[in-house]
């Protein structure tokens, strides 16, 4: 349970799907509390995505796990399939957003959220982002902490956790959607990761180390860009008369635009237009936002 560095008496919401990783998280955190090593106030939370007929059985299984450990249990239900259709997003993206919204609601303003992401999950994310053409920010893997969300199993391998549970006779649920080849992540998990390990034993750990280094570099560049953005921003927009290097320039623009972040093509179009000084150029940024360039100054608004 390395990395669960939160105040000793903090309320922590454990995200438990019923799979091996989340059951390992649940049992590990509960053991630390029961043994007196920590005084966390634990709550087990489960979101039923309603994507499979047996999802209600998974929810009941997690409820029973919480009851066996005398822990409070919170359940949410979201039709993720309908949500994905309505928002024109993938099932995976819609499910992730729904989970974090639910967990944040359960945690409230003072609570923390712990998820069971492993090293394997982080490496899969790195590879998926590389396949999508991501920059440095996308290859830093899954962060161990983001705000009040912590991921204490991020250095553990998925197979290691399963082995520990199996040896202890601790039951968990297997979600068949995790092996469905229709999802690219599952193919990366089932095909690409084993191939990389066969080519270079220890490849997963090596990619994990690369991701940690990339995350540190990315954070440093963001800090530099924040200083540069502050220096350049005035009442009449962002001064681009003496453009910074492109690596910092892209980050300055992303920070100025904010969320939701525009795609790389729009950032690049804005960067080129600003550098060439095209007076009156207008770049659509998505979400009803646009950037206007005039006198080598960039103004961002609706």
Rosetta blueprint (number, residue, H / E / L):
1 X L
2 X L
3 X L
4 X L
5 X L
6 X L
7 X L
8 X L
9 X L
10 X L
11 X E
12 X E
13 X E
14 X E
15 X E
16 X L
17 X L
18 X L
19 X L
20 X H
21 X H
22 X H
23 X H
24 X H
25 X H
26 X H
27 X H
28 X H
29 X H
30 X H
31 X H
32 X H
33 X H
34 X H
35 X L
36 X L
37 X L
38 X L
39 X L
40 X L
41 X E
42 X E
43 X E
44 X E
45 X E
46 X E
47 X E
48 X E
49 X L
50 X L
51 X L
52 X L
53 X L
54 X L
55 X H
56 X H
57 X H
58 X H
59 X H
60 X H
61 X H
62 X H
63 X H
64 X H
65 X H
66 X H
67 X H
68 X H
69 X L
70 X L
71 X L
72 X E
73 X E
74 X E
75 X E
76 X E
77 X E
78 X L
79 X L
80 X H
81 X H
82 X H
83 X H
84 X H
85 X H
86 X H
87 X H
88 X L
89 X L
90 X L
91 X H
92 X H
93 X H
94 X H
95 X H
96 X H
97 X H
98 X H
99 X H
100 X H
101 X H
102 X H
103 X H
104 X H
105 X H
106 X H
107 X H
108 X L
109 X L
110 X L
111 X L
112 X E
113 X E
114 X E
115 X L
116 X L
117 X L
118 X L
119 X H
120 X H
121 X H
122 X H
123 X H
124 X H
125 X H
126 X H
127 X H
128 X H
129 X H
130 X H
131 X H
132 X L
133 X L
134 X L
135 X L
136 X H
137 X H
138 X H
139 X L
140 X L
141 X L
142 X L
143 X L
144 X L
145 X E
146 X E
147 X L
148 X L
149 X E
150 X E
151 X L
152 X L
153 X L
154 X L
155 X L
156 X L
157 X L
158 X H
159 X H
160 X H
161 X H
162 X H
163 X H
164 X H
165 X H
166 X H
167 X H
168 X H
169 X L
170 X L
171 X L
172 X L
173 X L
174 X L
175 X L
176 X H
177 X H
178 X H
179 X H
180 X L
181 X L
182 X L
183 X L
184 X H
185 X H
186 X H
187 X H
188 X H
189 X H
190 X H
191 X H
192 X H
193 X H
194 X H
195 X H
196 X H
197 X H
198 X H
199 X H
200 X L
201 X L
202 X L
203 X H
204 X H
205 X H
206 X H
207 X H
208 X H
209 X H
210 X H
211 X H
212 X H
213 X H
214 X H
215 X H
216 X H
217 X H
218 X H
219 X H
220 X H
221 X H
222 X H
223 X H
224 X H
225 X H
226 X H
227 X H
228 X H
229 X H
230 X H
231 X H
232 X H
233 X E
234 X E
235 X L
236 X L
237 X E
238 X E
239 X E
240 X L
241 X L
242 X L
243 X L
244 X L
245 X L
246 X H
247 X H
248 X H
249 X H
250 X H
251 X H
252 X H
253 X H
254 X H
255 X H
256 X H
257 X H
258 X L
259 X L
260 X L
261 X L
262 X L
263 X L
264 X H
265 X H
266 X H
267 X H
268 X H
269 X H
270 X H
271 X H
272 X H
273 X H
274 X H
275 X H
276 X H
277 X L
278 X L
279 X L
280 X L
281 X E
282 X E
283 X E
284 X E
285 X E
286 X E
287 X L
288 X L
289 X E
290 X E
291 X E
292 X E
293 X E
294 X E
295 X L
296 X L
297 X E
298 X E
299 X E
300 X E
301 X E
302 X L
